[in-house]
Amino acid sequence: MAHRLAQADIQVVRLIQARAGGGSESTASRLLTGSGDTPARIRRGTSLTSRRVEEIMQRASDQWPADLPWPPDIPRPAPSPGSPAAEAADQRAAVPVIPPTAARFLLERERPAVVAAMELGPSGRLRSPSALAEALGIPLTTVRHALARAAAGAPAPKAPGFAEDPSWTWLVWTIAAAAGDERFRRGSAA
């Protein structure tokens, strides 16, 4: 008789695979579950208790790298206070950006095409990342990467110091925040 895997067990295996990111599934499993053979045991038919699934999901949420997107179809528990993920989210929320009115004023004077690219779609996100890339004269992959990092909860890029050129990621984040993109609203889960 074939064992039918529970949805929670499947989510744990998928979360471990996502955390591995093409690396060792055993290492990722050890980081998240304390055991390198958890996915293999699940595939053989061993089921996890709901309490164990909750523990694994919480540990994953608390330790998830800021630059690695959380799988979008797996609900993510809020990181525990004081965890690395919570501190990264706090750091991201604390980074100042140019106030929206100031950013729009500067952009209207310098780059009207950027202001046009700041239009939001029905989702509350920039309607056309490709229009922003074109207006800034940078590759679309650069804009998409910067926005994906924000959606994944990555810490905000360091603001440039005096006489430093800003990074493209910092500039994209600042423009998206000035536009009101929902990924940059303080207190919202990205």
N, C-alpha and C positions, 0 to 999 in steps of 0.2 A: 504494500500500500504506500503510495507516494505521500510524502509529508507536504502539507500546504503551509507555506510560510505566512506568518502574520504580517500585516502592513507595517507595524512598528519594527519588526525584525528586518524587513526589506529596507526601511528608511535608515536603520543603523548601518547596514552594509553599504548603502549608497552614500551615506555621510562619511564613512571611513574611506571609501573610494575617492570621494571628492577631496577629502583632507589629504590623501596621498598625492593627488595631483599628478599622476603618472609615475610617482615614486613607489616605494615599497608599501604595499597594503598592510603588511605585517607591522611595520614601524608606525604607521598611522593608527592602526588598531591598538597598538601598545600605548600610544599617547592618549587615546580617547577612552579605552576600556581597561587598560592595565594588562591586557593579554593580547599577544600577537596573533592568536588563532581564533578570535571571536568570529570573523566572517566565515571561516571554514567550518566552525561548529554550527553556525546558523544554516549554512548550505547543506550540512549533513542532517539537519532536522531538529537540532536543539533550539528551543525557543527561549527568549529572554522574558523575565518577569516585567510587568509594567513599571515597577519601581526601578529596576535595572535600566530599562530604556530611558526613563526620566533622568537618571543619574548620568548616563552617557550623553544624552542630548544637552544637559546642563553643562557638563564638563566641556563638550565640544563648543558650545556657545561662549563659555568663559575663556577658552584658550584659542579660539579661531583666529588665524592670522588676518590682520587688517587688509592685506593686499590680495587675499584669496576670497572670491565671491562665495557666499553661502548658497547652497543649492536652492533655487527659487521655489521648488515645489515641496520643500520640507519646512514645516513651521519651525521657526527659531525662537527658543526661549530667550527672554531678556537676560543679558549678562549679569551675573551676581555683582553687587557693589564691591569695588576693590579688585575685581578680576582684571587681567590684562585687556580684555575686550572692552570692559566698562571704562577703564582709564583711557583707552584709545578714543572711545566715543566722546568722553568728556573733553579730551584734548582737542578733538576735531570741532566740537561745539564752541570751545573757548577761543579759537583762532579768529581774530577780527578780519572782517572783509570790508571793502570799501562800502560805505552806506549806499543803498540803492540810488538815491537821488543824486549823489555825487558821481557815482559810476555812470549813470545815464547822461549827466551833464558832460562829463569828459568824453564819453563815447559819441554823443551827438555832435560834438565839435570835431572829433578826430576821425571817427569811423561810423558814418551813418548806416553802413551795411551791417555792422555788428548789432546796432540797435534793432534793425529790422529782423535780424536772426534771433533776437531775444524773445520772440513771441512764444507764448506757452500754448501747448495743445490741451485737449480735454483731460488728459491724465495729470495735468499740473506740472508737466516736465517740458523742457524745450521742444518745440514742435519739430524743428529741423536741425539736428546736429551737423548735417552736411552744409547747411547755409552758414552756420557759425564757423565751420572749418574753412569754407571758401572766403568768408569775410575777413578772417584772421590770416589767411594765406598759409594754413598749416594742413597736414594730412588729416583726413577724416578719422583715421585710426587713433590719432593723438587725442582728438576730442572724445571719441568713444571710450578710450582707455581712462581718461580723466573722469568722465561721468560714471563709468562702471566702478571705479574705485570709490566714488562717493556713495553709490548705491549699495556697495558692499560694506560700508561703514569704515572705510580706511581713514586714518588720521589726515587732517588737512595738510597740504604741503606748506612748508615754511614760507612765510611772507618774505619778500626780498628786502634786504637791508639797503641802506642809502647807497646809491650809485651802483646797485646790482640790477641786472636784468631779471625780471620775474621769469619763473619757469612757465612753460605752456600749461602745465597742470594747474598751477596757481591762478593763472589768468583765466582759464576755462572755468574753474571753480568760482572765481570772483564774479565773472560775467553771469554764470548760471544763478548764483545767489542774488545778484542784483535784479535778475529777471523775475525772481520769486519761485524758481524751480523747487518743487516739493522735496527734493533730495537734500536741500540745504536749509530747510526751516529748522530753527533751533527747537530741540525737544522732540522732533519727529524721528521715528525709526527709519533709517535709510533703506 
